[in-house]
Amino acid sequence: MNPEERTVQAIMILQKIVEDTGVPRNIRRAAAEAIKILQRKDLSPALRAANAISILDEVATDPNMPLFARTAIWQAVSILEQIRDQV
């Protein structure tokens, strides 16, 4: 998979969290922020992924997060960690 395909896959996972009203607002906000960063075209794919991972890591340990949302965030982070810049 190329970096753009991985990015789209991660965005789809995060979009489900954003749309789920059962997820606390701060976690939905963090997922939305990560999506915005991933959609920026002025940064390299690896930099976008690193910035999104940073945001998601901050909320991944939130005790109020439902288990399915935590699993989805970890899944998105796992996908984003595979993105590297083409040299």
N, CA, C and O atoms as a DFTB+ gen file, in Angstrom:
348 C
 N C O
     1  1       0.836      -1.189       0.000
     2  2       0.000       0.000       0.000
     3  2       0.877       1.246       0.000
     4  3       1.903       1.292       0.679
     5  1       0.471       2.248      -0.760
     6  2       1.237       3.492      -0.754
     7  2       0.753       4.391       0.392
     8  3      -0.295       4.130       0.983
     9  1       1.513       5.447       0.705
    10  2       1.144       6.314       1.837
    11  2      -0.255       6.916       1.729
    12  3      -0.950       7.036       2.738
    13  1      -0.680       7.297       0.526
    14  2      -2.009       7.901       0.387
    15  2      -3.120       6.890       0.690
    16  3      -4.126       7.242       1.306
    17  1      -2.944       5.649       0.266
    18  2      -3.942       4.615       0.549
    19  2      -4.037       4.363       2.049
    20  3      -5.131       4.206       2.590
    21  1      -2.887       4.324       2.718
    22  2      -2.869       4.137       4.174
    23  2      -3.550       5.317       4.871
    24  3      -4.294       5.136       5.834
    25  1      -3.288       6.514       4.375
    26  2      -3.899       7.708       4.965
    27  2      -5.421       7.653       4.836
    28  3      -6.136       7.941       5.796
    29  1      -5.909       7.292       3.672
    30  2      -7.358       7.186       3.452
    31  2      -7.956       6.132       4.380
    32  3      -9.034       6.335       4.940
    33  1      -7.272       5.027       4.541
    34  2      -7.752       3.964       5.420
    35  2      -7.848       4.465       6.870
    36  3      -8.835       4.199       7.555
    37  1      -6.839       5.179       7.324
    38  2      -6.851       5.719       8.689
    39  2      -7.963       6.757       8.849
    40  3      -8.638       6.789       9.878
    41  1      -8.153       7.598       7.843
    42  2      -9.213       8.606       7.904
    43  2     -10.581       7.942       8.019
    44  3     -11.432       8.416       8.770
    45  1     -10.802       6.866       7.295
    46  2     -12.088       6.160       7.364
    47  2     -12.343       5.636       8.774
    48  3     -13.466       5.720       9.271
    49  1     -11.327       5.104       9.412
    50  2     -11.463       4.601      10.785
    51  2     -11.779       5.747      11.738
    52  3     -12.680       5.644      12.571
    53  1     -11.032       6.837      11.609
    54  2     -11.231       7.980      12.494
    55  2     -12.589       8.641      12.263
    56  3     -13.191       9.158      13.204
    57  1     -13.071       8.630      11.036
    58  2     -14.373       9.233      10.721
    59  2     -15.494       8.516      11.470
    60  3     -16.461       9.150      11.892
    61  1     -15.372       7.219      11.635
    62  2     -16.385       6.461      12.385
    63  2     -16.431       6.921      13.838
    64  3     -17.505       6.982      14.438
    65  1     -15.271       7.245      14.404
    66  2     -15.220       7.735      15.781
    67  2     -15.863       9.114      15.867
    68  3     -16.629       9.390      16.790
    69  1     -15.551       9.973      14.910
    70  2     -16.101      11.339      14.895
    71  2     -17.629      11.302      14.817
    72  3     -18.299      12.115      15.453
    73  1     -18.171      10.383      14.058
    74  2     -19.620      10.319      13.844
    75  2     -20.375       9.612      14.960
    76  3     -21.603       9.675      14.999
    77  1     -19.675       8.940      15.865
    78  2     -20.324       8.174      16.935
    79  2     -20.568       9.074      18.144
    80  3     -19.626       9.484      18.823
    81  1     -21.838       9.378      18.406
    82  2     -22.168      10.255      19.526
    83  2     -21.984       9.577      20.885
    84  3     -22.076      10.238      21.919
    85  1     -21.728       8.284      20.896
    86  2     -21.466       7.576      22.146
    87  2     -20.037       7.754      22.625
    88  3     -19.690       7.352      23.735
    89  1     -19.215       8.356      21.790
    90  2     -17.816       8.612      22.140
    91  2     -17.734      10.014      22.740
    92  3     -18.325      10.948      22.199
    93  1     -17.007      10.175      23.852
    94  2     -16.897      11.505      24.464
    95  2     -16.421      12.570      23.477
    96  3     -15.651      12.289      22.558
    97  1     -16.890      13.783      23.686
    98  2     -16.635      14.889      22.766
    99  2     -15.144      15.168      22.572
   100  3     -14.710      15.442      21.453
   101  1     -14.354      15.102      23.651
   102  2     -12.924      15.410      23.505
   103  2     -12.219      14.392      22.602
   104  3     -11.270      14.741      21.900
   105  1     -12.666      13.171      22.618
   106  2     -12.063      12.126      21.780
   107  2     -12.505      12.318      20.326
   108  3     -11.701      12.161      19.408
   109  1     -13.766      12.652      20.121
   110  2     -14.237      12.945      18.761
   111  2     -13.520      14.156      18.185
   112  3     -13.190      14.193      17.000
   113  1     -13.282      15.150      19.040
   114  2     -12.572      16.356      18.604
   115  2     -11.138      16.016      18.201
   116  3     -10.641      16.526      17.196
   117  1     -10.472      15.165      18.972
   118  2      -9.099      14.768      18.649
   119  2      -9.057      13.982      17.336
   120  3      -8.150      14.170      16.526
   121  1     -10.032      13.111      17.132
   122  2     -10.089      12.341      15.881
   123  2     -10.326      13.274      14.693
   124  3      -9.731      13.090      13.631
   125  1     -11.188      14.270      14.868
   126  2     -11.451      15.238      13.799
   127  2     -10.207      16.060      13.492
   128  3      -9.914      16.349      12.332
   129  1      -9.478      16.435      14.542
   130  2      -8.235      17.189      14.354
   131  2      -7.201      16.349      13.594
   132  3      -6.504      16.857      12.715
   133  1      -7.110      15.063      13.943
   134  2      -6.184      14.166      13.244
   135  2      -6.567      14.037      11.769
   136  3      -5.694      13.996      10.902
   137  1      -7.854      13.974      11.489
   138  2      -8.317      13.892      10.100
   139  2      -7.906      15.149       9.336
   140  3      -7.424      15.059       8.207
   141  1      -8.093      16.314       9.945
   142  2      -7.713      17.568       9.275
   143  2      -6.231      17.573       8.929
   144  3      -5.839      17.993       7.839
   145  1      -5.421      17.109       9.853
   146  2      -3.970      17.066       9.603
   147  2      -3.659      16.089       8.475
   148  3      -2.835      16.382       7.609
   149  1      -4.310      14.939       8.483
   150  2      -4.048      13.932       7.456
   151  2      -4.484      14.405       6.070
   152  3      -3.953      13.933       5.064
   153  1      -5.425      15.313       6.007
   154  2      -5.920      15.803       4.720
   155  2      -5.099      16.964       4.159
   156  3      -5.296      17.363       3.011
   157  1      -4.194      17.501       4.951
   158  2      -3.350      18.604       4.465
   159  2      -2.416      18.100       3.376
   160  3      -1.841      17.018       3.491
   161  1      -2.270      18.881       2.334
   162  2      -1.399      18.484       1.222
   163  2      -0.065      19.235       1.228
   164  3       0.823      18.938       0.430
   165  1       0.070      20.216       2.140
   166  2       1.304      20.986       2.172
   167  2       2.403      20.322       3.005
   168  3       3.528      20.820       3.050
   169  1       2.091      19.218       3.657
   170  2       3.074      18.466       4.448
   171  2       3.328      17.120       3.796
   172  3       2.492      16.618       3.045
   173  1       4.480      16.539       4.084
   174  2       4.781      15.211       3.546
   175  2       3.895      14.177       4.238
   176  3       3.431      14.413       5.354
   177  1       3.654      13.031       3.590
   178  2       2.806      11.997       4.210
   179  2       3.316      11.546       5.583
   180  3       2.519      11.334       6.497
   181  1       4.629      11.401       5.732
   182  2       5.172      10.943       7.011
   183  2       4.979      11.991       8.105
   184  3       4.708      11.644       9.255
   185  1       5.113      13.249       7.760
   186  2       4.922      14.321       8.744
   187  2       3.456      14.420       9.157
   188  3       3.153      14.613      10.334
   189  1       2.556      14.290       8.200
   190  2       1.119      14.293       8.526
   191  2       0.793      13.132       9.458
   192  3       0.071      13.294      10.442
   193  1       1.334      11.959       9.136
   194  2       1.080      10.771       9.961
   195  2       1.627      10.966      11.376
   196  3       0.953      10.640      12.353
   197  1       2.838      11.492      11.486
   198  2       3.451      11.702      12.805
   199  2       2.642      12.696      13.639
   200  3       2.443      12.488      14.836
   201  1       2.183      13.762      13.015
   202  2       1.376      14.750      13.738
   203  2       0.048      14.149      14.200
   204  3      -0.393      14.402      15.321
   205  1      -0.580      13.366      13.349
   206  2      -1.849      12.731      13.715
   207  2      -1.642      11.717      14.842
   208  3      -2.444      11.644      15.773
   209  1      -0.572      10.944      14.753
   210  2      -0.266       9.966      15.810
   211  2      -0.090      10.669      17.146
   212  3      -0.568      10.185      18.173
   213  1       0.590      11.802      17.138
   214  2       0.814      12.563      18.361
   215  2      -0.506      12.963      19.016
   216  3      -0.665      12.844      20.231
   217  1      -1.443      13.433      18.211
   218  2      -2.757      13.828      18.733
   219  2      -3.510      12.611      19.274
   220  3      -4.110      12.672      20.347
   221  1      -3.475      11.522      18.534
   222  2      -4.218      10.325      18.937
   223  2      -3.620       9.683      20.182
   224  3      -4.352       9.141      21.011
   225  1      -2.296       9.739      20.323
   226  2      -1.648       9.177      21.509
   227  2      -2.099       9.884      22.783
   228  3      -2.222       9.265      23.840
   229  1      -2.343      11.189      22.669
   230  2      -2.769      11.959      23.840
   231  2      -4.110      11.481      24.390
   232  3      -4.302      11.453      25.605
   233  1      -5.035      11.105      23.514
   234  2      -6.361      10.696      23.986
   235  2      -6.504       9.181      24.128
   236  3      -7.504       8.711      24.671
   237  1      -5.546       8.424      23.660
   238  2      -5.659       6.961      23.672
   239  2      -5.750       6.387      25.089
   240  3      -6.257       5.283      25.283
   241  1      -5.265       7.128      26.062
   242  2      -5.283       6.619      27.442
   243  2      -6.428       7.207      28.263
   244  3      -6.496       6.986      29.472
   245  1      -7.314       7.943      27.629
   246  2      -8.453       8.548      28.333
   247  2      -9.313       7.444      28.955
   248  3      -9.789       6.555      28.248
   249  1      -9.513       7.499      30.274
   250  2     -10.301       6.432      30.939
   251  2     -11.772       6.425      30.546
   252  3     -12.451       5.418      30.750
   253  1     -12.285       7.523      29.985
   254  2     -13.696       7.588      29.592
   255  2     -13.949       7.046      28.187
   256  3     -15.093       6.997      27.735
   257  1     -12.888       6.642      27.503
   258  2     -13.046       6.185      26.125
   259  2     -13.640       4.776      26.093
   260  3     -13.168       3.883      26.796
   261  1     -14.681       4.582      25.272
   262  2     -15.235       3.229      25.108
   263  2     -14.176       2.308      24.493
   264  3     -13.319       2.751      23.728
   265  1     -14.249       1.052      24.835
   266  2     -13.238       0.084      24.385
   267  2     -13.144       0.013      22.863
   268  3     -12.042      -0.058      22.319
   269  1     -14.285       0.032      22.168
   270  2     -14.244      -0.067      20.704
   271  2     -13.554       1.147      20.085
   272  3     -12.880       1.022      19.063
   273  1     -13.718       2.325      20.700
   274  2     -13.074       3.536      20.179
   275  2     -11.566       3.469      20.400
   276  3     -10.790       3.873      19.535
   277  1     -11.156       2.960      21.555
   278  2      -9.724       2.809      21.840
   279  2      -9.090       1.852      20.828
   280  3      -8.004       2.109      20.307
   281  1      -9.778       0.760      20.564
   282  2      -9.280      -0.216      19.588
   283  2      -9.177       0.411      18.201
   284  3      -8.208       0.171      17.481
   285  1     -10.164       1.207      17.825
   286  2     -10.151       1.867      16.513
   287  2      -8.993       2.864      16.421
   288  3      -8.328       2.957      15.389
   289  1      -8.758       3.602      17.494
   290  2      -7.649       4.559      17.494
   291  2      -6.321       3.829      17.372
   292  3      -5.446       4.255      16.618
   293  1      -6.165       2.741      18.103
   294  2      -4.925       1.955      17.999
   295  2      -4.754       1.408      16.585
   296  3      -3.640       1.355      16.065
   297  1      -5.845       1.006      15.975
   298  2      -5.790       0.497      14.603
   299  2      -5.342       1.602      13.647
   300  3      -4.498       1.368      12.783
   301  1      -5.899       2.796      13.796
   302  2      -5.505       3.925      12.949
   303  2      -4.038       4.279      13.170
   304  3      -3.310       4.533      12.211
   305  1      -3.604       4.297      14.423
   306  2      -2.199       4.601      14.732
   307  2      -1.280       3.556      14.104
   308  3      -0.226       3.888      13.563
   309  1      -1.685       2.308      14.182
   310  2      -0.886       1.233      13.595
   311  2      -0.716       1.426      12.088
   312  3       0.372       1.212      11.552
   313  1      -1.769       1.824      11.417
   314  2      -1.703       2.087       9.976
   315  2      -0.798       3.286       9.702
   316  3       0.033       3.250       8.794
   317  1      -0.961       4.335      10.482
   318  2      -0.178       5.562      10.266
   319  2       1.309       5.358      10.552
   320  3       2.155       6.001       9.931
   321  1       1.627       4.471      11.483
   322  2       3.025       4.216      11.805
   323  2       3.779       3.577      10.630
   324  3       5.009       3.607      10.596
   325  1       3.068       3.017       9.695
   326  2       3.691       2.365       8.532
   327  2       4.029       3.355       7.405
   328  3       4.673       2.989       6.422
   329  1       3.594       4.590       7.561
   330  2       3.839       5.590       6.512
   331  2       5.238       6.173       6.644
   332  3       5.623       6.684       7.696
   333  1       5.972       6.087       5.573
   334  2       7.328       6.655       5.502
   335  2       7.414       7.521       4.260
   336  3       6.729       7.265       3.269
   337  1       8.258       8.548       4.310
   338  2       8.467       9.387       3.130
   339  2       9.265       8.618       2.087
   340  3      10.174       7.855       2.412
   341  1       8.904       8.835       0.832
   342  2       9.632       8.226      -0.278
   343  2      10.920       9.012      -0.492
   344  3      10.894      10.238      -0.607
   345  1      12.028       8.315      -0.545
   346  2      13.325       8.985      -0.728
   347  2      13.799       8.772      -2.144
   348  3      14.870       9.251      -2.515
